[in-house]
C-alpha cells in the first residue's frame, strides 16, 4: 500500500541531540514528544521506543545504541528530531 503524500504546510526544522553518554539526550527527546503529544501535535512515543535497541542498565538508565528519528510540531513549525547515541566512538565517527 502506498503512503499518503506528505503536504508541507509549515516551515521544517531539523533538530539533533548529540552529547556525552548519560547527559539526558534521549530523556529530553522523549519529554518534548510527550508534551507535544498531549497538545495533539505529535504521535505519542514512549521513552523505551526512542531508546530502541538499547541495553537496560537499571530502572532509570538505558544505553542507546541506535539513532532514533521522531517528528513533532508546534503551532508554527514541523520538526524532525534525530536522537543520537552518546558513546565516544559514535560521536567521534559521526563528526
N, C-alpha and C positions, 0 to 999 in steps of 0.2 A: 504494500500500500504506500502510495506517495505521501510525503509530508506536506502539510499546508505551506503555502508560500508565505514567507515572513514579510510583513509590511512594516517598514520602519517609519514610525510616526514621531519619535523623539530622538534627540541627539544621542549618539552612542559614546560610552566611555569605557575604556578597558582599565581594569584595576588588577594589580598583582600584589600579593603579600609574600614577601621574602624576608628572611632574617634568621637569626640563630635558633637552634633547637630549644624547645620549651619556653619560647617568648610569647606564645599566645596567638600565633598566626591563624591556626585553624579555629580556635575559640572565637577570635574576632570575626572571622568569616561566618561562622555559624550564628553568632549573635546578630550580625547585620541581616542575614537571611531570615532569622526568626522575627525580628522587629518588622521587616518589610512584609513578611507573610501574614502577620497579624493585621496589617493595613491592606491586605489583598493586593500587594504589589510584587509578590514573589510566590513561587511554589514552595510549600514547606519542605525543608530538607533537614534531617536530623544530623547532629554532630558526627555520629558514627558513620553516616553515609558520606559526609565530606571527608572524613579521615579513612575512607575505604582502603582496604589493603594494608592497613596499619597493624602494628603489633601492640596489643594492650599490655602496658606495664603494670598498671594498678587501676583502681576505680576512677581516678581522675586524669590519667595520662595515657595517650595513645601515640605511638611513634609513627608519624605519617611517612609512607614510602612512595606514594604516588601523588602527582599533582591532581588537584580537583578543579573542576570548572563549574561555577554556579552563575545564574543570572537573576537579576532583580531589577526593580525600577524605583524611581522616585516620581513625584508628580511631574518633574520636568525632564528626566533623563532615563535611559536604559543602560544598565551596567552589565558587563561581562567580567567576572571576577575569577582569577586563577589563584588558587591557594597552593603554594609550593612547599615541598619538604624543607626542613632546616638543617639537614646534615651538611657538614663542611664540604664533603666531596661533591654533593649535589650542587651546592651554591657555587663552589669553585668552577665546576664544569659548565654551569648554566651561564655564568658571567663571561 
